[in-house]
Amino acid sequence: MSEKALVTITDAAKIISMSRATVYRMIQAGDYDQQIAQGKKSKEDVPQAIRGYLGCRFPRMIRLGPRCVRLNRAEVEAWIASRASQGV
């Protein structure tokens, strides 16, 4: 397999042509989405910088170690395809 199945945050940012900070915000927004759905948080609890990313459904990180996280490349590419099909 020539393409890596797991990619770093930096690589994911390059794939989607956004900054690493934006990728982290989208991942955090997914965590807040989950907490809002469970009734643990409300939208007012979400930091202003992240509110715009709520509902973006970016793939979650895979923690491989205490300081090692990766993203599934296929999930990132599927996320891009879903955004393209929605016309976003």
KEMARMI-714407 format. One record per residue: chain; x, y, z of N, C-alpha, C, CB in turn. Coordinates in steps of 0.05 Angstrom, whole numbers. Glycine has a CB too. Example, Ala and Ser with C-alpha at 12.3 -4.5 7.8 and 13.67 -1.06 7.14 Angstrom:
// residues 2
[A,[264,-114,156],[246,-90,156],[264,-66,156],[226,-89,181]],
[A,[257,-45,142],[273,-21,143],[258,1,157],[282,-12,114]],
***
This chain:
// residues 88
[A,[17,-24,0],[0,0,0],[18,25,0],[-19,0,24]],
[A,[15,41,-20],[33,65,-22],[24,88,-5],[34,74,-51]],
[A,[-3,90,0],[-12,112,17],[-15,102,46],[-39,123,6]],
[A,[-8,119,64],[-11,112,92],[-40,112,100],[6,131,110]],
[A,[-48,92,117],[-75,90,126],[-81,111,148],[-81,62,137]],
[A,[-60,118,163],[-63,138,184],[-45,161,178],[-55,126,212]],
[A,[-55,185,183],[-40,209,177],[-39,227,201],[-52,225,153]],
[A,[-18,244,203],[-15,263,224],[-35,286,220],[14,273,226]],
[A,[-38,302,241],[-55,326,239],[-44,344,217],[-56,341,267]],
[A,[-18,347,216],[-5,364,195],[-12,354,167],[25,365,199]],
[A,[-10,328,164],[-16,316,137],[-46,320,131],[-9,287,137]],
[A,[-63,316,151],[-92,320,146],[-98,349,138],[-108,312,172]],
[A,[-84,367,151],[-87,396,144],[-79,401,115],[-71,413,164]],
[A,[-58,388,107],[-49,392,79],[-69,379,60],[-21,379,75]],
[A,[-80,356,67],[-99,342,49],[-124,360,45],[-107,315,62]],
[A,[-133,373,66],[-158,389,64],[-152,419,59],[-174,387,89]],
[A,[-126,426,56],[-118,453,51],[-128,473,71],[-128,462,23]],
[A,[-125,466,96],[-131,484,119],[-108,483,139],[-158,475,132]],
[A,[-109,501,158],[-87,502,178],[-91,480,198],[-86,529,191]],
[A,[-69,473,212],[-71,454,234],[-90,464,256],[-43,449,246]],
[A,[-90,490,261],[-107,501,281],[-137,496,274],[-102,531,285]],
[A,[-143,499,248],[-171,494,239],[-178,465,243],[-174,503,210]],
[A,[-160,447,237],[-165,418,241],[-171,413,270],[-141,401,231]],
[A,[-154,424,288],[-159,420,317],[-186,432,325],[-136,433,333]],
[A,[-193,455,315],[-219,467,321],[-242,449,312],[-222,494,308]],
[A,[-240,437,288],[-261,419,278],[-263,394,295],[-256,412,249]],
[A,[-240,384,304],[-240,360,321],[-253,367,348],[-212,349,326]],
[A,[-246,390,360],[-258,399,385],[-288,404,381],[-244,425,394]],
[A,[-296,414,359],[-324,419,354],[-340,392,354],[-329,433,327]],
[A,[-327,371,344],[-340,345,344],[-343,335,373],[-323,325,329]],
[A,[-324,340,390],[-326,333,418],[-349,348,431],[-300,338,433]],
[A,[-351,374,425],[-373,390,436],[-400,381,425],[-368,420,430]],
[A,[-401,374,400],[-426,364,388],[-436,340,403],[-422,357,358]],
[A,[-417,322,410],[-424,298,424],[-435,305,452],[-400,279,426]],
[A,[-422,323,466],[-430,331,493],[-457,345,492],[-409,349,506]],
[A,[-462,361,472],[-488,375,469],[-510,355,464],[-487,396,445]],
[A,[-504,335,447],[-524,314,442],[-531,298,467],[-514,295,420]],
[A,[-511,295,484],[-516,280,509],[-528,297,531],[-489,268,519]],
[A,[-531,323,526],[-542,341,545],[-523,351,567],[-566,328,559]],
[A,[-497,345,563],[-477,353,582],[-469,382,579],[-453,335,580]],
[A,[-471,392,555],[-464,420,549],[-486,433,532],[-436,421,534]],
[A,[-485,459,531],[-503,474,512],[-485,490,493],[-522,493,528]],
[A,[-497,500,472],[-481,516,452],[-468,540,465],[-499,525,429]],
[A,[-479,550,486],[-467,573,500],[-442,566,514],[-487,585,520]],
[A,[-438,540,520],[-413,531,533],[-390,528,514],[-419,505,547]],
[A,[-395,529,488],[-375,525,468],[-360,551,464],[-387,515,441]],
[A,[-333,550,464],[-318,575,459],[-325,587,432],[-287,569,460]],
[A,[-325,613,431],[-333,627,406],[-317,618,382],[-329,657,411]],
[A,[-291,613,385],[-274,605,363],[-282,578,351],[-245,605,372]],
[A,[-296,562,366],[-303,536,357],[-332,534,347],[-299,515,379]],
[A,[-349,552,355],[-378,551,348],[-383,549,318],[-392,576,359]],
[A,[-368,562,302],[-372,561,273],[-367,533,261],[-354,581,260]],
[A,[-353,516,276],[-347,489,266],[-366,468,276],[-319,482,273]],
[A,[-385,475,293],[-404,456,304],[-419,443,280],[-424,468,324]],
[A,[-422,417,281],[-437,403,260],[-421,397,236],[-460,419,252]],
[A,[-395,402,235],[-379,397,212],[-372,367,209],[-353,413,212]],
[A,[-374,352,231],[-371,323,231],[-343,314,220],[-392,310,215]],
[A,[-322,328,228],[-296,320,220],[-288,294,235],[-275,343,226]],
[A,[-273,276,223],[-265,251,236],[-250,256,262],[-248,235,217]],
[A,[-255,237,280],[-242,238,306],[-213,228,305],[-258,222,327]],
[A,[-197,237,324],[-169,229,326],[-167,201,337],[-153,248,344]],
[A,[-146,187,329],[-140,161,340],[-115,164,358],[-136,139,318]],
[A,[-118,159,383],[-96,163,402],[-79,137,402],[-105,170,430]],
[A,[-54,138,394],[-37,115,393],[-18,114,417],[-20,116,367]],
[A,[-15,136,430],[2,138,453],[-3,164,468],[32,135,446]],
[A,[11,169,489],[6,193,505],[11,219,489],[23,193,530]],
[A,[29,218,469],[35,242,453],[33,236,424],[62,253,461]],
[A,[18,216,416],[16,208,388],[-13,204,380],[32,182,383]],
[A,[-23,222,362],[-50,219,351],[-48,219,321],[-68,242,361]],
[A,[-67,205,309],[-68,203,280],[-98,205,271],[-55,177,269]],
[A,[-102,209,246],[-128,209,234],[-128,188,212],[-136,237,222]],
[A,[-151,175,209],[-154,155,187],[-156,170,161],[-179,137,193]],
[A,[-138,165,143],[-137,179,117],[-163,175,101],[-113,170,100]],
[A,[-174,150,101],[-198,144,87],[-222,161,98],[-205,114,88]],
[A,[-223,164,124],[-244,180,136],[-242,210,129],[-244,178,167]],
[A,[-217,220,128],[-212,248,120],[-221,252,91],[-183,255,123]],
[A,[-214,233,73],[-222,235,45],[-252,232,42],[-207,214,29]],
[A,[-264,215,58],[-294,212,57],[-307,238,66],[-303,188,74]],
[A,[-295,251,86],[-306,277,96],[-305,298,74],[-290,286,121]],
[A,[-282,298,60],[-280,317,37],[-301,311,16],[-251,315,24]],
[A,[-305,286,9],[-325,279,-11],[-353,286,-2],[-323,249,-16]],
[A,[-359,282,24],[-386,289,34],[-390,319,33],[-390,279,63]],
[A,[-370,335,39],[-372,364,37],[-376,373,9],[-347,378,50]],
[A,[-362,360,-10],[-364,367,-38],[-392,361,-49],[-342,352,-55]],
[A,[-403,338,-40],[-430,330,-49],[-451,348,-38],[-435,301,-42]],
[A,[-446,360,-14],[-465,379,-2],[-462,407,-14],[-461,379,28]],
[A,[-441,411,-29],[-437,437,-41],[-426,457,-21],[-462,448,-52]],
[A,[-412,448,0],[-401,466,20],[-374,475,12],[-400,452,47]],
***
